Amino acid sequence: MANTSENTSDNAEKNSSARAKSARTRQQPKEQSPGPMQVLRGACAQLAELTGMETESVSSFERTEDGWTLNVEVLELARVPDTMSLLASYEVELDANGELSGYRRVRRYERGRSDRS
């Protein structure tokens, strides 16, 4: 009889433990992908860390099937006067989690110059 009582007690503890674990699993929020502002900030920080160049601005930002694509303007070479500084436009690719997966320089120009139309 004592053995049966112990088994019943063990089963009750196991069932209680399983219910508690199931409740914790349901309560945990699902992992969400980062929002646009998080992606922008993270991309600029990652690019600056990899290149050692200061981010000036983001000129384009687009969600793609695989993640995100951005065009980021960076200061490549500071000069005096500032209008003679060299800037560059980098195309930055990020995965769906906002992690940088690649970048390339697509344009280099002086700060005071505009594109020819």
C-alpha positions in Angstrom: 0.0 0.0 0.0 2.8 2.5 0.9 4.3 1.9 -2.6 1.0 2.8 -4.3 0.7 6.0 -2.2 4.3 6.9 -3.2 3.5 6.3 -6.9 0.4 8.4 -6.7 2.3 11.2 -5.1 5.1 11.0 -7.7 2.6 11.1 -10.6 0.8 14.1 -9.1 4.2 16.0 -8.8 5.1 15.1 -12.4 1.7 16.2 -13.7 1.9 19.5 -11.8 5.4 20.1 -13.1 4.3 19.4 -16.7 1.4 21.8 -16.3 3.6 24.5 -15.0 6.2 24.0 -17.8 3.4 24.2 -20.4 2.0 27.4 -18.8 5.5 29.0 -18.9 5.9 28.1 -22.6 2.5 29.6 -23.5 3.3 32.8 -21.6 6.7 33.5 -23.2 6.4 36.0 -26.1 7.3 34.8 -29.5 10.6 36.2 -30.9 9.7 39.2 -33.1 11.8 40.6 -35.9 13.3 44.1 -35.2 11.4 47.2 -36.2 12.6 49.7 -38.8 14.2 52.0 -36.3 16.1 49.2 -34.6 17.3 48.0 -38.0 18.5 51.5 -39.0 20.4 52.1 -35.7 21.9 48.6 -35.8 22.9 48.8 -39.4 24.7 52.2 -38.9 26.5 50.9 -35.8 27.6 47.7 -37.5 28.8 49.5 -40.6 30.7 52.0 -38.5 32.3 49.2 -36.4 33.4 47.3 -39.6 34.7 50.3 -41.6 35.8 52.7 -38.9 33.9 55.5 -40.7 31.3 57.8 -39.2 27.8 57.4 -40.5 26.3 60.7 -41.8 22.8 59.6 -42.8 20.6 56.8 -44.4 19.5 57.9 -47.8 17.3 54.8 -48.6 15.8 52.0 -46.6 13.8 49.0 -47.9 12.5 45.7 -46.7 13.3 42.8 -49.0 12.4 39.1 -49.1 15.6 38.2 -47.3 15.7 41.2 -44.8 16.6 44.8 -45.5 18.6 46.9 -47.9 19.9 50.4 -47.0 22.0 53.1 -48.6 24.1 54.7 -45.9 26.2 57.9 -46.4 29.5 57.8 -44.5 32.3 60.3 -44.0 35.4 58.8 -45.7 37.8 61.6 -45.4 37.4 64.8 -43.4 38.9 67.9 -45.0 39.0 71.7 -44.4 36.9 73.3 -45.4 34.1 70.8 -44.7 32.6 71.2 -48.2 35.7 69.4 -49.5 35.3 66.3 -47.3 34.8 63.0 -49.1 31.6 61.1 -48.5 30.6 57.7 -49.8 27.4 55.9 -50.3 27.3 52.3 -49.2 24.7 49.7 -50.0 24.2 47.7 -46.9 22.3 44.3 -46.8 20.8 42.9 -43.6 19.1 39.7 -42.8 15.6 39.5 -41.3 17.0 39.9 -37.8 18.9 43.1 -38.7 22.3 41.5 -38.8 24.6 42.9 -41.4 25.3 40.3 -44.1 27.2 42.5 -46.7 28.0 46.0 -47.8 29.7 47.7 -50.8 30.6 51.2 -51.7 28.5 52.4 -54.7 29.6 56.0 -54.9 32.2 58.4 -53.6 31.8 62.2 -53.8 32.7 65.6 -52.3 30.3 66.9 -49.7 29.4 70.1 -51.6 28.7 68.3 -54.9 25.4 67.1 -56.2 24.6 64.4 -58.8 24.3 65.5 -62.4 20.8 65.3 -63.7 
